[in-house]
């Protein structure tokens, strides 16, 4: 499937011929579009009933979108990237060790491993040692060997995490206001601080005029990316006709890609988390997805335990796909996406990791170097939730973080029966609700 076809598919709306199921009537969205949604408690069997023919093919293609991205990465950069046993991308020839003992490192060296890097992330209270796999040994075999040498230790691949959404690739006719414009965080100008882990932000984009953006990574070089810029605009961007969830808020943006094929690795993400925690940025958005990883889990647990809110996209691999991370880790605010009619997009993942839903389709975001593009995916819903939570959490604090989530949950529009469900979580936020 070509990139052009993939992007076209990602932007498709409901398809004619799909079965019409009973819908819950909701208040009118800005612009007079009546809201409706497939019942939130609908199971996978219900989804199968409404997908037939062309729609079924499109659902399958959407579920394959990330796998296409992974296949292209593996094909083009086989010298530095390979697949783990489950087909997920990893940095070739590297194994990560979590705070290994001196004795464990001595045994590793005796077995032919060498230390590529040794990083102490003081803000997280953890140490990550990157080990170089012995020549002629596969990364998978090397990982198994390290685990045998040190059964009490924590070792894993240096997994690579990918973006969780796509733009249409074509600019809109004019600035389109995201749904969250109606519910942006009150008093956001400079009073709110947000964190972002993604690609680089094109700070020269006009929606960031007058906004403080602290960029980190890439050795101090700026490497703007489309995805990072789009997500950042939905968080803090502002103009006469455009506003993110917290327009004008100060943004701390960590670039974990830097234009490298190995960008988005666990080591990169952990270092970015440590940088943001060290600067006490209370709410951090991560619109990246990937498999479970023992070292990433350790880093996330430390961030959450310190009272920071980590907001993450649940992913677009399809409703029957296994959970993606970091959204599925305990304490992380997992976000799914809805369209202009408040329907959860059919490619979004489902499960207990879904905490909130927010607009992530039929909206626009700022592109680089200028203009706007229509975007779709859970990547673009998560930054709206992050912006709304940031208005409720000015300092990292475990109890205040829980209160911020509870307050936003009470303000959410339930889709289906009251309470949390695996499709839309506590309900939709950022689509016409008051910000308080």
N, C-alpha and C positions, 0 to 999 in steps of 0.2 A: 504494500500500500504506500503510495507516495505521500510526501509531507503535505502537498497541496490538498490531496484527497482527505488526509487525516484531519487537517484543519477545517475543511468543509464539513466533515462529519461531526466534529466537535461542536460546531455552531448550529447544527440542525435543531429545530424545535420539534413539537409533537408531529407525528406523521399521520396522515389521513388513513383511515381504515382501522386504527387502533380501537379496541373495544372501549366504550365509554362506561366507566364505573361510577357508582354513587360518589358525589363530591360534597365536601364540607364548604358551605358558603362562608366567606371571610369578609372583613371590611375592605373597602376600595383602596387600592394602592394609589400613590400619587400619579396623576395623569388619567385617572378614571378607569383603570383596568380592573375588572372584577377579579377577586382572588378565589382560587379553588385549589384543591389538592386531592390526589389519590389518598384514600384513608390511610392514616399513619400506621395503623395496625395491620395493613395489608402485608401478607407474607410473600415468599418467593413464588408460591403457586399462583397468587393473584397477578404477580408481574408476568409470569409466563402466559397467563390467559390474555393479557393485553398486548403481548408481543407476538406478532405473527408475520410471516413473509418478510417484507422489506424492513420492518421495524426490528424483527429479531436479528437480522443481519447487521443493522446499525448498532444495536446493543452489543453484539459480539465485537464489532470493530472498535467501539468505544472502550470496551474492556481490554482490548489488545493494544490500545494507544501507548501505554507506558512500555509494554513489551517491545513495541516497534522502536521506541526511543532507545531502549537497552540494546536491542540487536544492532542498531546503527552504531552505538558507542563501542560495542565489542568488535564489530567488523572494522571500524575505522582506526581504532586505537588498541589493537591486540597486543602491541608491544608493552603497554603499561596497564591495560585493563583486561580482566578475565572474568569468567562466571564462576560463582560458587556452586556447590552441588544442587542448589535449587534454581539456578539460572540467574540469580541476582548479580549485578556487577560488583566487583571488588578490585582494589588496587593490586595489581599483579605482584606476587613475590613478597607481600608484607603481611605480618601478623601483629596484632596489637596485644599488649599485656597491660592489665590493670594493676597498678601499684605492686609490681613483683618484688619478692624478697631478693636480697643479694645472692642467697644460695640458689634460688631459681634461675637467676641470670647466669650464674656460674655454670650450672648444668646446661643451660641453653647454649652458651658459648662452646662448651665441650662437645655438644652435638652438632656444631657447625653453624649455628646462628650468629649473626653479628647485629650490633645495635645501630640502627639508622638514625634514631632520634630518641631523646629522653626528656619529656616535657612534664614539669610540675605545674599543675593548674591550681594555684594556691586558693583562688576564690571558690573552687569546688572541693578542695581538700582531697584531690586525687592526682595521681601520676600516671601518665601514659608513656609506655616504652614501645617504640616501633621496631620490630625485629625483622631483619632481612633473612629470607628463606635460603637455606643452603643450595648451592648450584646443583641443578639436576633433580631437585625435589619439588613436587607440585605444592602449591599453597595449601591445598586441602590436606594433603598428607602431613605437611609441616605443622599445621594446626593440631591435628590429631596427636602428633608426636609430642608437642609442647604440653598438651593436656595430660598425656601419660607421664611425662617427666615431672609435672607439678600438679597433681590431682586437686590440690587445695587452691590453686591459682585461678585467675580469670583471664582467658585468652579468647580472641575472636578475630574474624576477618576485618580488614579495613573496608567495610561496605561503602558503596557510593549511593547517595540518595538523590532522587530526581524530582523535578518540578511536578506539580499536581494541577495542571490546567493549561489552557492554550488560548492565544488570541486568534482572531479571524485573519490577521495578517493584512487587512485592508482598513484604512482609516475611515472613521465615520464622517458624515457630512458636516458635523460640527460638534462642539463639546456636549456630550451627553451626561447628564447628572446621574451619578450612581444612586441607587435606592437609599443608601445611608445618608445622603444629603439631608433627608428629612429628620434624621435622628442622630445627628452628629453630637459628639461629646460637648457639653456646654463649657464655654471658657477655655477652649483648647489652645488658643494662641500662647505658645511658650509655657503654659502652666502645666501641661501634661507631657510626660516623657514616654516614648515607645521604643521598643527594640525590634529589630528585624534580622533574621538569618535567611539569606537568599543569595541571588546574584547581585552584582553592583547596581547602584542607583544612579540614573542619569540626572544628577543634581541641577544641570543646566536647563532642564525642562521648566517651562514657565509656571507650572502649577506648584513648583517648589520655591518660587521667588520669595525671599524674606524669611524662609524657614531654615532653622538650624539643623543641618544634617552632618553628623559625625560618622565618617566612613572608616572601616577597619578591614585589614586584610590586604593581600596582594603586595606586600612589601611597601605599602604606602601609595601604590599606584592606583588610579581610578580605572576600573574596567566595567563601564556601564553595561547592563544586560536588559533585554526587553522585559523578562519576567520580574526581575527585581524592581525595575522602575514602575511597572504596572501595579505590583503589590504595594509598593511604597506610596503611590498616588492614592490608592484606596484607603490608606491609613491616615496620611497627613496632608495630602495635596489640597490645593484650593485655588480658585480663580473666580471670575465673575459668575460663571455658569457651572462650576464644578467644585465639589467638596467631598473629601474623604470622611471617614468616621470621626476623626479628630483633627480637623483642618488647622494647620499652623502649629501643631504639636512638635516638640523637638524629637528628632529621630536619630537613634543610634543604629546604624546599618552595618552588619558584618557580611562581607562578601566571602562566601565559602567556595566559589567557583573560580573566579579570576581568569576565566577563559581557558582553564586547563581541563583535559579529558578526565583527570582524576579528581576534579573539584567536586565538592559535596560529600567528601569522605567523612567517616566517623571522627577521625582525628581533627579534621577541619571544623566540624560542627561542635565538638567538645571544646575546642579552643575558643570558638566564637561565643559559646555559652559562658565560658569563664570570663571573657572580656566584658560581656554585658552584665553579668553578676557582679564583677568587680566595680562596675560603674553604677551599680544599684538601680538598673533600669527595671521597673517593677513588672511590666508586661512585655512579653517577647513573642513575636509571631514567627512561626516556622511553616512555610507552605511547601515543605518537602516531604517526600514519602519514600519508604523502603522497608526492608525486612527487619525483624527483631535483631538486636545486636547487644551483647552483654555489656560492652563498654559504654555504648550510648545509653543503655538503661541505667547504668551507674551515674552517668552525668545528669540525666534527666531527674532521677530521684533526688540528687543533691540540690538541684535548682528548685524543685517543688518544696522540699523540706525547709528551705530557707525563706519560704513565703513569696516566691515569685510566681507569676501566672504564665504558664507556657501554653500558647494557643497554636493549634496545628490543624492542617487540613487532613480530613480522613481519607482522601484519595478518590480516584475515579476508575478503579479497576472493575467496577460492577458490583451489584448487590450481593452476589454469591461468592465474591472473592474473599480470601483470608484477610484479616486486619492488617493494616499498614501502620508503620511507626515513623515518628514518635507519638502520633495521635493516640495510639492504643495503649500507651503506658499509663499506669495509675497516676492520677492527679493532673494529667494533661487535659486541656479543654479542647476536645475534638469537635470540628466544625464541618457540617455538610452544606450543600448549596441548594438554593431554590431559584426558580425562574420568576418572571414578572407576574405570574399567576399564583405564586407561592406553592408551586409544585416542586418537590424534591427532584433534582435532575436524575434521570434514570440510570446514569452511569455511576452515581455516587455510591460509595460503600455504605453498608449498614452494619449495625451491631451496637454493643454496649458502650463502645468508645464515642458514639455520637452524643454530644452534650447540647449543641445549639445548631440551628440552621440560620443562614443569612443569604441575601442575594449573591448569587455567583453565576448567573446567566442573564442575558438580556440587559447587561449593564456595560458601561464603557470604562476604560482606564487610560491614563496618560501613557503615550508611547514615546520612544526615542527616535530622533532627537526632538520631535515636536508632534503635536496633534494627539488624537485619541483613537483607540481601537476597541472593538467589541470583544469581550472576554467571556470565557466559560470555564467552569471547573471549581472544585472546592478550594483551590489555591486563592481564589478571589473572594470567597466568603469569609475565610479565616481572618484576613486583615480588618474586616469590618467589625467582627466580634472583638478583636484585640483592641481596636480604637474605643469601642464602647466600654470595655472593661477597664481601660486605662483611666477613664474619667472617675472610676470608683476605687482605684488603688493607686495612690500617689507614692507610697513607700512599700517595699517588700515586707510582708508580715503574714504569717500563716493564717491567723484568725481573720484578718482583714481580707485576705484573698478569698477565703471561704464565703465571707459576707458579700463580697463583690459578685461572686458567682450566684449566690442565692438571690441577690437583688435583681440581677439580670434575668434569672430564671422566672421570677415573679412578674417581670415586665414582658416576658415572651408571649407570643400568640401561639397557643397550642394548636397543633395540627392533628386532628383526631381526638381521642380520649384525653382528658387531663392527665398530667404527669409526664414522666420521661418515657420515651419509646425509642426503639433501635433505628428508626427511620429519620426522625427529625429532632431527637433529643427532647429538651424542654420546650422546643418550639422556635418560631422565627423571631429574630431580633434584627433591628436595623432596617425595617421596612415600614415606616410610618408610625412607629411607636414614640412616645415621649422619651427624652433621654434620661429623665430622672427615674 
